Structures are given as C-alpha cells and as structure tokens.
Amino acid sequence: MNLPWSHLLSRQLRRALIGLFVLLLQAVPMQGQSEINLTGAIDTRVHSSPDSATRSIDADDLARIARDKSMRGLVLKDHFEPTATLAYMVRKQVPGIEVFGGIVLNRSVGGINLEAVKRMTMVKGGFGRVVWLPTTDSESFVRKLHLPGAASPVPVSNGGHLLPSVLELIEFIAQHHQIVLETGHISADEALLVVHEAHQRGVKHIVVTGAMDMVVDMTVPQMQQAAREGAFIEFAYSNAFGLEQQHTMREFAEAIRKVGPKSCILATNFGSDNLFPLHPQALLDFMQALHKEGISVDDIDMMAKSNPALLFDLPPYPPTAPA
C-alpha cells in the first residue's frame, strides 16, 4: 500500500510527539515522590564483602554506587570482625563519600572486650566510630531464634544490672565523644539499661539498633523512653522487607510518629546475598514507602540525612548557605 509522503510525515510526527511526551513524563517525578532522593543520605548499617558471611557486593563497589547516587555516607558493619581498616581503605579507593566502620562485640572479638574497642578507635584515619553490643551472640538472639547447640552467648547483664565490663565500656565511650554506642541485638529491657547508663555517664551518641527487630522487640513506650534519654531509634528496612519481614511499613510509620522523627534514623541492614536491591536503591525504596504512609519529606530527610550526620559530627544537612 502506497501512502502519500504527507501522510507518512504526519504519522512520524505523531510518533515523535508521543515519544517526546513519554520522555517528559519520565523526566518529571510522580507527585508525592518528587522531593524524595538520596542526596545527602547516610545508610548507618550496611553489610558488604569481604566478610566471612556471603554478601551481595564488595564494600568499595557499594561505595562507588552510593557516591554516584549522591549519598553522603555508609557505615560498614561486620558481625565478626572490626571494619575500621576496611573503612580507611574504601575511602582511599572511593573518594567523595564518608565511610565509617566499627566493631561488634561478639565472641569473635572476645565479647565485651574494651581492649579491642580501644584498638579499633586507634586505626589510622579515625574512621572506626561505632561500637555495637553483641548481635548474633547476644543472649536475646540465641534465645529468640532457638539456636540449639549454639556456643555460649555474650551476656551484658545479670539480674537486671549491667555487668561491670559493660559499665567500664560505657565509661570509656563517655570519655571519647566521637564514638557511637549501639545496643546491638540485646533485649529491649537490656537496651533500656544501656541507654540509661550511657545517658547518665554522658555518652554523646547512642542508638537503639533495630528497635522493632524481633530479637529486640521494643514497644513504642520503650522507644519513647529511650528517646527521652537521648537515644536515636533505628528503623531497619530489612525488618519490613522480603524474607525477613517482621513488620509492615504502616507499623513503622505509626511508631515513627509516636516516637518523633527527631529521635529516629533509617538504615537498610542490607547486604545478604539473597537480599536485593542493593543498599542505595533499598534506602530510596524505604524512604518512598514511608512517604506513601504519610511521613513528610522533611521528616524523612531528617531521619535519613540530618540525624545520621549528627551521629558522626558531620556538618548539618542541608548545608547552610554562607552568610
């Protein structure tokens, strides 16, 4: 069938206009998500390789992706060995992004081992900034996950009182204001003991790790109590996602409203080899999901950007314009 040139041109023009319209739609974010972005965000709990557990991505590759997505920083966590050295090397390989490490006080580092903490803080660069109390070796973790035959867990309390070794650790952290004390996977009651003692002794940076994780299982009133004593309450996307889902996003949003975004931080806790997308996209998805539940853009930015910056003594977000 032979069509006149005018008809062919008209059809091509219509196609071009439709294509242009589609491109314009893609360029304009959907209403309600237009301001949700990763610029300035810090993921305060990420797992990556190298690790003795299988992980989804190497730390340096993750840092490149995060930097290219305009994220501000990452906090590298390993349940079994310190990550201060890894943070230093990743910063050398991937300039332009803040990368911090820490130590988890599980059996592999000697449990509540103050000497290991001191050495971690002395690693070149000073990027070893986080101390997590026991996670996979906590009494609460072993008890709630019913791990028969597990090696002896690492206790932090006895009879409702923190152990002397934990008190000594808290005192050291109180004297070194750059260190962030995280409660790990100890029980809610133990976390409140730690938060109270840390607050009394003047610890500057305190975080209740994964407050709604089944191992911790804090109630909203307990979160509110911890927040009143200066702790940030961490909400981890992994607890509301995929195979590890324990809560709905609506439950997260309701808890955030009751605690107050000023006392909350967001993290992914991603990195398992079966947990996708990768961390930056996961954090963005988390932010957007909370926004769909009615959390404002400003409050989301506070939890993903401003509050994490406070934890690591970084200049505030958003940056203030010079006078």
ABEGO torsion letter per residue (X at the ends): XBBBAAAAAAAAAAAAAAAAAAAAAAABBBBGAAABBABGBBBABBBBOBBABBBABBAAAAAAAAAAAGBABBBBBBAABBAAAAAAAAAAABBGBBBBBBBBBBAAAGEBBAAAAAAAAABBGGABABBBBBBAABAAAAAAAGBBGBBBBBBABBGGBBBAAAAAAAAAAAABAABBBBAEABBAAAAAAAAAAAAAAGBABBBBBGAABAAAGBBAAAAAAAAAAGBBBBBBAAAABEAABABBAAAAAAAAAAAEAAABBBBAGBGBAABOBBAAAAAAAAAAAAAAAGBBAAAAAAAAAAAAAAAAGBBBOBBBBBX
